[in-house]
Amino acid sequence: MEKETNKLKGKSKEAEIKRINKELANIRSKFKGDKALDGYSKKKYVCKLLFIFLLGHDIDFGHMEAVNLLSSNKYTEKQIGYLFISVLVNSNSELIRLINNAIKNDLSSRNPTFMCLALHCIANVGSREMAEAFAGEIPRILVAGDTMDSVKQSAALCLLRLYKASPDLVLMGEWTSRVVHLLNDQHMGVVTAAISLITCLSSKNPDEFKTCVSLAVSRLSRIVSSASTDLQDYTYYFVPAPWLSCKLLRLLQCYPPPEDGAVKGRLVECLETILNKAQEPPKSKKVQHSNAKNAILFEAISLIIHYDSEPNLLVRACNQLGQFLQHRETNLRYLALESMCTLASSEFSHEAVKTHIETVINALKTERDVSVRQRAADLLYAMCDRSNAKQIVAEMLSYLETADYSIREEMVLKVAILAEKYAVDYSWYVDTILNLIRIAGDYVSEEVWYRVIQIVINRDDVQGYAAKTVFEALQAPACHENMVKVGGYILGEFGNLIAGDPRSSPLVQFNLLHSKFHLCSVPTRALLLSAYIKFINLFPETKATIQEVLRSDSQIRNSDVELQQRAVEYLKLSSIASTDVLATVLEEMPPFPERESSILAKLKKKKGPGAVSVELEDGKERGELNGGGDRGGDAAIAASNASTPSPSADLLGLRSAAPVSGATPSAGSLLVDVFSEAGPAATSAGVNDDGFLSSAPPTAASEDPAPPLPESDELLNKFVCKNNGVLFENQLLQIGIKSEYRQNLGRMYLFYGNKTSVQFVSFNTTVSCPGELQSQLNVQTKTVEPLVEGGAQVQQVINIECLTDFIDAPLLNIKFRYGGALQNISLKLPVTINKFFQPTEMAAADFFQRWKQLSQPQQEAQKIFKASHGMDTEVLKAKLLGLGTALLENVDPNPENYVCAGVIQTKAQQVGCLLRLEPNAQAQPGEQMYRLTLRSSKDTVSQRVCDLLAEQF
């Protein structure tokens, strides 16, 4: 048949079909004939049908004859029958029961050849019916002492296939320990097959198969320490058992480091030996030798990275990968870059990775393969920190001009994230983003320009520079539409900051924006119309010119409903509204609330959950990402705490973070919930309908907490004037906080995020009030789940009642086990006396009358101190509002001074408090000083509030 078909090649398709149809008719007549066919003939015709099917023709008969071949005692006939069934019979066939009966007979025959054929057929078909029929039988065959080695191999692989197809039907149960002990089998083929099964089972049920770790380490140790002659039958180009070694290393990646010291020591020796062998001269020049050797090396490095607990091994792995960065083999360079991306996120190896920055930059510029260039860009992103941020961002911007179109969008997102995260000077950040738009405007997503506007609005110190820079950028003959969007928004808000220069007068700004109007899309035109009405508020002298534009037929009678409606409404608003109403309606945008960067969220979505995430590195806090440094987080939080932002604050559509719910967020988005505008939706069992304290029993600490971290006071000071943010972060754990206070009651939400891929076990938190604090604060907590999955987040609610004034802060102790090692962390909870302030409005006469009444020496606390930051008026106001007091305008005779008033609410009493802050802003930068004076009806309160607030300026 095959010879005849080969003869037809090159002839017409019709000739081939004619010949095949003739053969099919012949086979059909043989099967339907009166004369019974012998086994050989039946095998021959079934084989022909199989061949015809493989040529691409449909077969609708012969299935029963194939099933009949299964009952033959001849190997060749049985083989063809199983082969036909494996290829042509689907899982829904009516013949499955007959096939299952034949398979059962072969499995019980104890003939190893027939048993293997049956197991192969089960694996090839892999239907649920077969899983139901044989899932209980195959494990018995696998672990039976009298089963041949070849059958064990087939049984292990068959069971693996059934488990992947129907995991609910393959239950190991009593066979678990015996399957695990196959790792000790003398036959290497059995071990290789069994380890594939065990790895799959361990990934789903790690606790059931955890005994495999010690056996895997023992087997790996024997292979690594053996010479190539010891495992002669399983040595591949002078590398002993490379496939088995790789599988053993991959199995160990399903578990944390071994708790047993001896096992862990033996495993470390194995990994060191593998790294040492990588340095040895090759024993063969054949590519197969280097491939096998490098396969084991990369799996060993993956295990070292997974454990992330051996600094020496991590640095050695990094150095070894560094050698591959300049290897002539492209695949090795790709794998080295990919592995180093993961190494860069480890605190132990981050510095070692940074030493290769020049090599990686060179790879980004010179590599021919786009996938290697993309990995180089990923590595630059991962190794970036404060010390090299400007260099890396500059190189990525330079590369963007010639980058492949397939990776430009991702590169843009990374440049935007790095520029924001490591911006010490925010004028550099603005320059970088505008350069980004100029170089790759088509690939700058809305999230990027939304973000730059967010940050400019949240930072007073950069607003004037941003307005000036974007004004200059718009003067280019051809500028991208995204540049027009940014320009329209920033000039509409802050154009007044540069209007004093004749070269950027109000009319010049308007004419520059309007010259771009006709080139833009409808959404951009809508934004520009909003900027125009803002101009009328900022610059009344432009009113007539802008009204003329709004009144033109091209606007009022525009075919686009959105543009027409804006033009009509803005024209009417500017015509009938008084100056005060117009100023109120078109007031400056308030600071945006803190939340996860939308750019970062987009990158995570694009890259998937395995993406290297720069926000997990040791760097700026989330507050700095939203406006940064000295002002951003504080001002934004103070504003959002002081009042609810108006609907206009969401013009950019950035207020879309999901509220906290019972669902566990995915890895890499640990703190999205912390910065949601809505409070956590899950109501604790110990919380009343009004959301405050109930009679939930307080959590008792089982033992004294560990001493608080040295930086606890510094972390606490960051939350004196804000209620939301990242309280603590290291390589394993991230703790976010969101809190709210009313009178003498408070509620705090703590979010514990597991930043690793390994679960935290025995996770326990306790809150204690040391010493006198027990009688000053009543703290009640809700217990947290003892298990925190890798990449997951758990929430804890803490209710606080202030009984009387206090100085110390409650202690938060967190204990859990990671990789067998106990982690014990103690922090000070940011609960300070000012959290219970109620702002009090007072007239000037009332203020100074009360000020004189509190004139006793013990009622006053005063500090004169040097300014740590610039004396920015808006920043100072935001921090004073964030303190919880009312900021009293036009009270102090000196307009440069600030006075505040508030009442601290405790259960025992109310403590009135007056504040006066006197800056000498006229002094040279670096010599500026403050005098802070606090007066209250209780001396301890005056001193404590004075100490807390002095740290904020």
Buried (B, 14 or more C-beta within 10 A) or exposed (E): BEEEBEEBEEEEEEEBEEBBEEBBEEBBEBBEEEEEBEBEBBBBBBBBBBBBBEEEBEBEEBBEBBBBBBBBEEEEBBBBBBBBBBBBBEEEBEBBEBBBEBBBEBBEEEBBBBBBBBBBBBBBBBBBBBBEBBBBBBBBBBBEEEBBBBBBBBBBBBBBBBBEBBBEBBEBEEBBEBBBBBBEBEBBBBBBBBBBBBBBBBEEEBEBBBEBBBBBBBBBBBBBEBEBEEBEEBBBBBBBBBBBBBBBBBBBBBBBBBEBEEBBEBBBBBBBBBBEBBEEEEEEEEEEBBBBBBBBBBBBBBBBBBBBBBEEBBBBBBBBBBEBBEBEEEEBBBBBBBBBBBBBBBBBBBBBBBEBBEBBBBBBEEBEEEBBBBBBBBBBBBBBBEEBBBBBBBBBBBBBEEBEEEBBBBBBBBBBBBBBBBBEEBBBBBBBBBBBBBBBBEBBBBBBBBBBBBBBBBBBBBBBBBBBBBBBBBEEEEBBBBBBBBBBBBBBBBBBBBBEEEEBBBBBBBEBBBEBBEEBEEEBBBBBBBBBBBBBBBBEEBBEBBBEBBEEEEBEEBEEEEBBEBBBEBBEBBEEBEEEEBEEEBEBBBBBBBBBBBBBBBBBEEBEEEBBBBBBBEBBBBBBBBBBBBBBBBBBBBBBBBEEBEEEBBBBEBBEBEEBEEEBBEBBBBBBBBBBBEBBEBEBEBBEEEBBBBEBEBBEBEEEBEEBBEEBEEBBBBBBBBBBBBBBBEBBBBBBBBBBBEBBBBBBBBBBBBBBBBBBBEBBBBBBBEEEBEEBBBBBBBEBBEBBBEBBBBBBBBBBBBBBBBBBBBBBBBBBBBBBEEBEBBBBBBBBBBBBBBBBEBEBEBBBEBBEEBEEEEBBBBBEEEBEBBBBEBBBBBBBBBBBBBBBEEBBEEEEEBBBBBBBBBBEEBBBBBBBBBBEBEEEEEEBBBBBBBBBBBBBBBBBBBBBBBBBB
